Amino acid sequence: MPLEVCSVPRPDWAPLPREGCRGVEVKVLLEDDHLLVAMLRFGPHGTIDEHPSHVDGDVVCLDGRGMTSVGGEHAPIRAGERVHWPADVPHRLWTEDSEMVTLMIEHRRDAER
């Protein structure tokens, strides 16, 4: 099999295209039927609205700090920490006065797209 080097789906930072979000930019690194890997960059007071997803997700804080909620329970998240978001449970990610960069992984193996 020959070596294949491909472009990533969205290599440049762009505003997160989701209503209810502000101050959040995204880079999509990998996307297929089974997996989505993206980086999210939050400015101060950046937020992704609370919402459920039909897939499991993991968020790893790469730099900075912010807040997360899962099922109504809130907790801080800092560089070097991760949180799991189970499918169909409302979750949220935001910053207050800080900035934050995260890696988001959606596990789509059992999901319909």
Chimera marker file (.cmm) of the C-alpha trace (Angstrom):
<marker_set name="trace">
<marker id="1" x="0.000" y="0.000" z="0.000" r="1" g="1" b="0" radius="0.5"/>
<marker id="2" x="1.513" y="3.362" z="-0.981" r="1" g="1" b="0" radius="0.5"/>
<marker id="3" x="2.135" y="6.066" z="1.593" r="1" g="1" b="0" radius="0.5"/>
<marker id="4" x="-0.690" y="8.596" z="1.587" r="1" g="1" b="0" radius="0.5"/>
<marker id="5" x="-0.374" y="12.087" z="3.073" r="1" g="1" b="0" radius="0.5"/>
<marker id="6" x="-3.673" y="14.006" z="3.135" r="1" g="1" b="0" radius="0.5"/>
<marker id="7" x="-4.827" y="17.472" z="4.077" r="1" g="1" b="0" radius="0.5"/>
<marker id="8" x="-6.865" y="17.861" z="7.235" r="1" g="1" b="0" radius="0.5"/>
<marker id="9" x="-10.525" y="18.897" z="6.748" r="1" g="1" b="0" radius="0.5"/>
<marker id="10" x="-10.236" y="22.398" z="8.265" r="1" g="1" b="0" radius="0.5"/>
<marker id="11" x="-6.571" y="23.308" z="8.951" r="1" g="1" b="0" radius="0.5"/>
<marker id="12" x="-7.074" y="26.993" z="9.801" r="1" g="1" b="0" radius="0.5"/>
<marker id="13" x="-8.772" y="28.483" z="12.827" r="1" g="1" b="0" radius="0.5"/>
<marker id="14" x="-12.359" y="29.519" z="12.020" r="1" g="1" b="0" radius="0.5"/>
<marker id="15" x="-15.330" y="30.523" z="14.178" r="1" g="1" b="0" radius="0.5"/>
<marker id="16" x="-17.186" y="27.472" z="15.496" r="1" g="1" b="0" radius="0.5"/>
<marker id="17" x="-20.256" y="27.257" z="13.232" r="1" g="1" b="0" radius="0.5"/>
<marker id="18" x="-22.813" y="26.552" z="15.932" r="1" g="1" b="0" radius="0.5"/>
<marker id="19" x="-25.580" y="28.847" z="17.090" r="1" g="1" b="0" radius="0.5"/>
<marker id="20" x="-25.200" y="29.598" z="20.780" r="1" g="1" b="0" radius="0.5"/>
<marker id="21" x="-21.395" y="29.721" z="20.638" r="1" g="1" b="0" radius="0.5"/>
<marker id="22" x="-19.284" y="32.819" z="21.052" r="1" g="1" b="0" radius="0.5"/>
<marker id="23" x="-15.553" y="33.424" z="21.296" r="1" g="1" b="0" radius="0.5"/>
<marker id="24" x="-14.679" y="29.876" z="20.132" r="1" g="1" b="0" radius="0.5"/>
<marker id="25" x="-12.633" y="28.908" z="17.091" r="1" g="1" b="0" radius="0.5"/>
<marker id="26" x="-12.152" y="25.409" z="15.654" r="1" g="1" b="0" radius="0.5"/>
<marker id="27" x="-9.699" y="23.404" z="13.543" r="1" g="1" b="0" radius="0.5"/>
<marker id="28" x="-10.992" y="20.029" z="12.321" r="1" g="1" b="0" radius="0.5"/>
<marker id="29" x="-8.050" y="17.618" z="12.151" r="1" g="1" b="0" radius="0.5"/>
<marker id="30" x="-9.753" y="14.322" z="11.291" r="1" g="1" b="0" radius="0.5"/>
<marker id="31" x="-13.297" y="13.410" z="10.352" r="1" g="1" b="0" radius="0.5"/>
<marker id="32" x="-14.729" y="10.133" z="9.122" r="1" g="1" b="0" radius="0.5"/>
<marker id="33" x="-17.713" y="7.904" z="9.836" r="1" g="1" b="0" radius="0.5"/>
<marker id="34" x="-16.213" y="6.720" z="13.130" r="1" g="1" b="0" radius="0.5"/>
<marker id="35" x="-14.236" y="9.610" z="14.576" r="1" g="1" b="0" radius="0.5"/>
<marker id="36" x="-14.005" y="13.393" z="14.718" r="1" g="1" b="0" radius="0.5"/>
<marker id="37" x="-10.894" y="15.077" z="16.122" r="1" g="1" b="0" radius="0.5"/>
<marker id="38" x="-10.867" y="18.863" z="16.443" r="1" g="1" b="0" radius="0.5"/>
<marker id="39" x="-9.068" y="21.576" z="18.356" r="1" g="1" b="0" radius="0.5"/>
<marker id="40" x="-11.140" y="24.291" z="20.026" r="1" g="1" b="0" radius="0.5"/>
<marker id="41" x="-9.674" y="27.662" z="21.001" r="1" g="1" b="0" radius="0.5"/>
<marker id="42" x="-11.589" y="29.737" z="23.557" r="1" g="1" b="0" radius="0.5"/>
<marker id="43" x="-11.024" y="33.421" z="24.177" r="1" g="1" b="0" radius="0.5"/>
<marker id="44" x="-11.967" y="35.004" z="27.502" r="1" g="1" b="0" radius="0.5"/>
<marker id="45" x="-15.709" y="34.494" z="28.099" r="1" g="1" b="0" radius="0.5"/>
<marker id="46" x="-15.894" y="32.022" z="25.210" r="1" g="1" b="0" radius="0.5"/>
<marker id="47" x="-18.711" y="29.492" z="25.388" r="1" g="1" b="0" radius="0.5"/>
<marker id="48" x="-20.303" y="26.532" z="23.699" r="1" g="1" b="0" radius="0.5"/>
<marker id="49" x="-23.947" y="26.362" z="24.720" r="1" g="1" b="0" radius="0.5"/>
<marker id="50" x="-25.227" y="23.449" z="26.783" r="1" g="1" b="0" radius="0.5"/>
<marker id="51" x="-26.490" y="20.680" z="24.506" r="1" g="1" b="0" radius="0.5"/>
<marker id="52" x="-26.662" y="16.884" z="24.283" r="1" g="1" b="0" radius="0.5"/>
<marker id="53" x="-24.944" y="14.925" z="21.532" r="1" g="1" b="0" radius="0.5"/>
<marker id="54" x="-25.896" y="11.529" z="20.138" r="1" g="1" b="0" radius="0.5"/>
<marker id="55" x="-22.250" y="10.369" z="20.417" r="1" g="1" b="0" radius="0.5"/>
<marker id="56" x="-19.733" y="9.919" z="23.241" r="1" g="1" b="0" radius="0.5"/>
<marker id="57" x="-17.015" y="12.553" z="23.428" r="1" g="1" b="0" radius="0.5"/>
<marker id="58" x="-13.782" y="13.276" z="25.242" r="1" g="1" b="0" radius="0.5"/>
<marker id="59" x="-12.285" y="16.732" z="25.714" r="1" g="1" b="0" radius="0.5"/>
<marker id="60" x="-8.621" y="17.191" z="26.665" r="1" g="1" b="0" radius="0.5"/>
<marker id="61" x="-7.498" y="20.610" z="27.864" r="1" g="1" b="0" radius="0.5"/>
<marker id="62" x="-4.175" y="21.290" z="26.121" r="1" g="1" b="0" radius="0.5"/>
<marker id="63" x="-3.524" y="24.818" z="27.336" r="1" g="1" b="0" radius="0.5"/>
<marker id="64" x="-5.115" y="27.290" z="29.724" r="1" g="1" b="0" radius="0.5"/>
<marker id="65" x="-8.188" y="26.677" z="31.825" r="1" g="1" b="0" radius="0.5"/>
<marker id="66" x="-11.941" y="26.839" z="31.710" r="1" g="1" b="0" radius="0.5"/>
<marker id="67" x="-15.108" y="25.179" z="32.923" r="1" g="1" b="0" radius="0.5"/>
<marker id="68" x="-17.155" y="22.185" z="31.843" r="1" g="1" b="0" radius="0.5"/>
<marker id="69" x="-20.509" y="20.763" z="32.794" r="1" g="1" b="0" radius="0.5"/>
<marker id="70" x="-21.998" y="17.320" z="32.272" r="1" g="1" b="0" radius="0.5"/>
<marker id="71" x="-25.575" y="16.575" z="33.225" r="1" g="1" b="0" radius="0.5"/>
<marker id="72" x="-25.805" y="19.819" z="35.224" r="1" g="1" b="0" radius="0.5"/>
<marker id="73" x="-22.662" y="19.161" z="37.299" r="1" g="1" b="0" radius="0.5"/>
<marker id="74" x="-19.955" y="21.862" z="36.847" r="1" g="1" b="0" radius="0.5"/>
<marker id="75" x="-16.169" y="21.549" z="37.284" r="1" g="1" b="0" radius="0.5"/>
<marker id="76" x="-13.023" y="23.443" z="36.324" r="1" g="1" b="0" radius="0.5"/>
<marker id="77" x="-10.781" y="21.932" z="33.647" r="1" g="1" b="0" radius="0.5"/>
<marker id="78" x="-7.083" y="22.810" z="33.268" r="1" g="1" b="0" radius="0.5"/>
<marker id="79" x="-4.206" y="21.963" z="30.953" r="1" g="1" b="0" radius="0.5"/>
<marker id="80" x="-3.418" y="18.259" z="31.304" r="1" g="1" b="0" radius="0.5"/>
<marker id="81" x="-6.954" y="17.268" z="32.328" r="1" g="1" b="0" radius="0.5"/>
<marker id="82" x="-9.771" y="15.634" z="30.378" r="1" g="1" b="0" radius="0.5"/>
<marker id="83" x="-13.492" y="15.108" z="30.704" r="1" g="1" b="0" radius="0.5"/>
<marker id="84" x="-15.793" y="12.481" z="29.187" r="1" g="1" b="0" radius="0.5"/>
<marker id="85" x="-19.149" y="13.511" z="27.749" r="1" g="1" b="0" radius="0.5"/>
<marker id="86" x="-21.525" y="10.519" z="27.499" r="1" g="1" b="0" radius="0.5"/>
<marker id="87" x="-23.964" y="10.400" z="24.591" r="1" g="1" b="0" radius="0.5"/>
<marker id="88" x="-27.369" y="12.007" z="25.132" r="1" g="1" b="0" radius="0.5"/>
<marker id="89" x="-26.287" y="13.893" z="28.293" r="1" g="1" b="0" radius="0.5"/>
<marker id="90" x="-26.272" y="17.720" z="28.116" r="1" g="1" b="0" radius="0.5"/>
<marker id="91" x="-22.762" y="19.172" z="28.352" r="1" g="1" b="0" radius="0.5"/>
<marker id="92" x="-21.048" y="22.532" z="28.036" r="1" g="1" b="0" radius="0.5"/>
<marker id="93" x="-17.557" y="24.047" z="27.812" r="1" g="1" b="0" radius="0.5"/>
<marker id="94" x="-16.640" y="27.681" z="28.542" r="1" g="1" b="0" radius="0.5"/>
<marker id="95" x="-14.067" y="30.116" z="29.870" r="1" g="1" b="0" radius="0.5"/>
<marker id="96" x="-14.418" y="32.991" z="32.279" r="1" g="1" b="0" radius="0.5"/>
<marker id="97" x="-11.469" y="35.438" z="32.343" r="1" g="1" b="0" radius="0.5"/>
<marker id="98" x="-8.990" y="32.934" z="30.891" r="1" g="1" b="0" radius="0.5"/>
<marker id="99" x="-8.202" y="31.418" z="27.508" r="1" g="1" b="0" radius="0.5"/>
<marker id="100" x="-8.176" y="27.706" z="26.711" r="1" g="1" b="0" radius="0.5"/>
<marker id="101" x="-7.242" y="25.290" z="23.916" r="1" g="1" b="0" radius="0.5"/>
<marker id="102" x="-8.805" y="21.829" z="23.893" r="1" g="1" b="0" radius="0.5"/>
<marker id="103" x="-8.729" y="18.680" z="21.811" r="1" g="1" b="0" radius="0.5"/>
<marker id="104" x="-12.212" y="17.270" z="21.203" r="1" g="1" b="0" radius="0.5"/>
<marker id="105" x="-12.727" y="13.655" z="20.164" r="1" g="1" b="0" radius="0.5"/>
<marker id="106" x="-16.168" y="12.404" z="19.105" r="1" g="1" b="0" radius="0.5"/>
<marker id="107" x="-16.517" y="8.609" z="19.005" r="1" g="1" b="0" radius="0.5"/>
<marker id="108" x="-18.979" y="8.050" z="16.165" r="1" g="1" b="0" radius="0.5"/>
<marker id="109" x="-18.627" y="4.278" z="15.789" r="1" g="1" b="0" radius="0.5"/>
<marker id="110" x="-22.201" y="3.564" z="16.906" r="1" g="1" b="0" radius="0.5"/>
<marker id="111" x="-23.773" y="6.782" z="15.666" r="1" g="1" b="0" radius="0.5"/>
<marker id="112" x="-25.808" y="7.507" z="12.613" r="1" g="1" b="0" radius="0.5"/>
<marker id="113" x="-24.628" y="10.596" z="10.751" r="1" g="1" b="0" radius="0.5"/>
<link id1="1" id2="2" r="1" g="1" b="0" radius="0.2"/>
<link id1="2" id2="3" r="1" g="1" b="0" radius="0.2"/>
<link id1="3" id2="4" r="1" g="1" b="0" radius="0.2"/>
<link id1="4" id2="5" r="1" g="1" b="0" radius="0.2"/>
<link id1="5" id2="6" r="1" g="1" b="0" radius="0.2"/>
<link id1="6" id2="7" r="1" g="1" b="0" radius="0.2"/>
<link id1="7" id2="8" r="1" g="1" b="0" radius="0.2"/>
<link id1="8" id2="9" r="1" g="1" b="0" radius="0.2"/>
<link id1="9" id2="10" r="1" g="1" b="0" radius="0.2"/>
<link id1="10" id2="11" r="1" g="1" b="0" radius="0.2"/>
<link id1="11" id2="12" r="1" g="1" b="0" radius="0.2"/>
<link id1="12" id2="13" r="1" g="1" b="0" radius="0.2"/>
<link id1="13" id2="14" r="1" g="1" b="0" radius="0.2"/>
<link id1="14" id2="15" r="1" g="1" b="0" radius="0.2"/>
<link id1="15" id2="16" r="1" g="1" b="0" radius="0.2"/>
<link id1="16" id2="17" r="1" g="1" b="0" radius="0.2"/>
<link id1="17" id2="18" r="1" g="1" b="0" radius="0.2"/>
<link id1="18" id2="19" r="1" g="1" b="0" radius="0.2"/>
<link id1="19" id2="20" r="1" g="1" b="0" radius="0.2"/>
<link id1="20" id2="21" r="1" g="1" b="0" radius="0.2"/>
<link id1="21" id2="22" r="1" g="1" b="0" radius="0.2"/>
<link id1="22" id2="23" r="1" g="1" b="0" radius="0.2"/>
<link id1="23" id2="24" r="1" g="1" b="0" radius="0.2"/>
<link id1="24" id2="25" r="1" g="1" b="0" radius="0.2"/>
<link id1="25" id2="26" r="1" g="1" b="0" radius="0.2"/>
<link id1="26" id2="27" r="1" g="1" b="0" radius="0.2"/>
<link id1="27" id2="28" r="1" g="1" b="0" radius="0.2"/>
<link id1="28" id2="29" r="1" g="1" b="0" radius="0.2"/>
<link id1="29" id2="30" r="1" g="1" b="0" radius="0.2"/>
<link id1="30" id2="31" r="1" g="1" b="0" radius="0.2"/>
<link id1="31" id2="32" r="1" g="1" b="0" radius="0.2"/>
<link id1="32" id2="33" r="1" g="1" b="0" radius="0.2"/>
<link id1="33" id2="34" r="1" g="1" b="0" radius="0.2"/>
<link id1="34" id2="35" r="1" g="1" b="0" radius="0.2"/>
<link id1="35" id2="36" r="1" g="1" b="0" radius="0.2"/>
<link id1="36" id2="37" r="1" g="1" b="0" radius="0.2"/>
<link id1="37" id2="38" r="1" g="1" b="0" radius="0.2"/>
<link id1="38" id2="39" r="1" g="1" b="0" radius="0.2"/>
<link id1="39" id2="40" r="1" g="1" b="0" radius="0.2"/>
<link id1="40" id2="41" r="1" g="1" b="0" radius="0.2"/>
<link id1="41" id2="42" r="1" g="1" b="0" radius="0.2"/>
<link id1="42" id2="43" r="1" g="1" b="0" radius="0.2"/>
<link id1="43" id2="44" r="1" g="1" b="0" radius="0.2"/>
<link id1="44" id2="45" r="1" g="1" b="0" radius="0.2"/>
<link id1="45" id2="46" r="1" g="1" b="0" radius="0.2"/>
<link id1="46" id2="47" r="1" g="1" b="0" radius="0.2"/>
<link id1="47" id2="48" r="1" g="1" b="0" radius="0.2"/>
<link id1="48" id2="49" r="1" g="1" b="0" radius="0.2"/>
<link id1="49" id2="50" r="1" g="1" b="0" radius="0.2"/>
<link id1="50" id2="51" r="1" g="1" b="0" radius="0.2"/>
<link id1="51" id2="52" r="1" g="1" b="0" radius="0.2"/>
<link id1="52" id2="53" r="1" g="1" b="0" radius="0.2"/>
<link id1="53" id2="54" r="1" g="1" b="0" radius="0.2"/>
<link id1="54" id2="55" r="1" g="1" b="0" radius="0.2"/>
<link id1="55" id2="56" r="1" g="1" b="0" radius="0.2"/>
<link id1="56" id2="57" r="1" g="1" b="0" radius="0.2"/>
<link id1="57" id2="58" r="1" g="1" b="0" radius="0.2"/>
<link id1="58" id2="59" r="1" g="1" b="0" radius="0.2"/>
<link id1="59" id2="60" r="1" g="1" b="0" radius="0.2"/>
<link id1="60" id2="61" r="1" g="1" b="0" radius="0.2"/>
<link id1="61" id2="62" r="1" g="1" b="0" radius="0.2"/>
<link id1="62" id2="63" r="1" g="1" b="0" radius="0.2"/>
<link id1="63" id2="64" r="1" g="1" b="0" radius="0.2"/>
<link id1="64" id2="65" r="1" g="1" b="0" radius="0.2"/>
<link id1="65" id2="66" r="1" g="1" b="0" radius="0.2"/>
<link id1="66" id2="67" r="1" g="1" b="0" radius="0.2"/>
<link id1="67" id2="68" r="1" g="1" b="0" radius="0.2"/>
<link id1="68" id2="69" r="1" g="1" b="0" radius="0.2"/>
<link id1="69" id2="70" r="1" g="1" b="0" radius="0.2"/>
<link id1="70" id2="71" r="1" g="1" b="0" radius="0.2"/>
<link id1="71" id2="72" r="1" g="1" b="0" radius="0.2"/>
<link id1="72" id2="73" r="1" g="1" b="0" radius="0.2"/>
<link id1="73" id2="74" r="1" g="1" b="0" radius="0.2"/>
<link id1="74" id2="75" r="1" g="1" b="0" radius="0.2"/>
<link id1="75" id2="76" r="1" g="1" b="0" radius="0.2"/>
<link id1="76" id2="77" r="1" g="1" b="0" radius="0.2"/>
<link id1="77" id2="78" r="1" g="1" b="0" radius="0.2"/>
<link id1="78" id2="79" r="1" g="1" b="0" radius="0.2"/>
<link id1="79" id2="80" r="1" g="1" b="0" radius="0.2"/>
<link id1="80" id2="81" r="1" g="1" b="0" radius="0.2"/>
<link id1="81" id2="82" r="1" g="1" b="0" radius="0.2"/>
<link id1="82" id2="83" r="1" g="1" b="0" radius="0.2"/>
<link id1="83" id2="84" r="1" g="1" b="0" radius="0.2"/>
<link id1="84" id2="85" r="1" g="1" b="0" radius="0.2"/>
<link id1="85" id2="86" r="1" g="1" b="0" radius="0.2"/>
<link id1="86" id2="87" r="1" g="1" b="0" radius="0.2"/>
<link id1="87" id2="88" r="1" g="1" b="0" radius="0.2"/>
<link id1="88" id2="89" r="1" g="1" b="0" radius="0.2"/>
<link id1="89" id2="90" r="1" g="1" b="0" radius="0.2"/>
<link id1="90" id2="91" r="1" g="1" b="0" radius="0.2"/>
<link id1="91" id2="92" r="1" g="1" b="0" radius="0.2"/>
<link id1="92" id2="93" r="1" g="1" b="0" radius="0.2"/>
<link id1="93" id2="94" r="1" g="1" b="0" radius="0.2"/>
<link id1="94" id2="95" r="1" g="1" b="0" radius="0.2"/>
<link id1="95" id2="96" r="1" g="1" b="0" radius="0.2"/>
<link id1="96" id2="97" r="1" g="1" b="0" radius="0.2"/>
<link id1="97" id2="98" r="1" g="1" b="0" radius="0.2"/>
<link id1="98" id2="99" r="1" g="1" b="0" radius="0.2"/>
<link id1="99" id2="100" r="1" g="1" b="0" radius="0.2"/>
<link id1="100" id2="101" r="1" g="1" b="0" radius="0.2"/>
<link id1="101" id2="102" r="1" g="1" b="0" radius="0.2"/>
<link id1="102" id2="103" r="1" g="1" b="0" radius="0.2"/>
<link id1="103" id2="104" r="1" g="1" b="0" radius="0.2"/>
<link id1="104" id2="105" r="1" g="1" b="0" radius="0.2"/>
<link id1="105" id2="106" r="1" g="1" b="0" radius="0.2"/>
<link id1="106" id2="107" r="1" g="1" b="0" radius="0.2"/>
<link id1="107" id2="108" r="1" g="1" b="0" radius="0.2"/>
<link id1="108" id2="109" r="1" g="1" b="0" radius="0.2"/>
<link id1="109" id2="110" r="1" g="1" b="0" radius="0.2"/>
<link id1="110" id2="111" r="1" g="1" b="0" radius="0.2"/>
<link id1="111" id2="112" r="1" g="1" b="0" radius="0.2"/>
<link id1="112" id2="113" r="1" g="1" b="0" radius="0.2"/>
</marker_set>
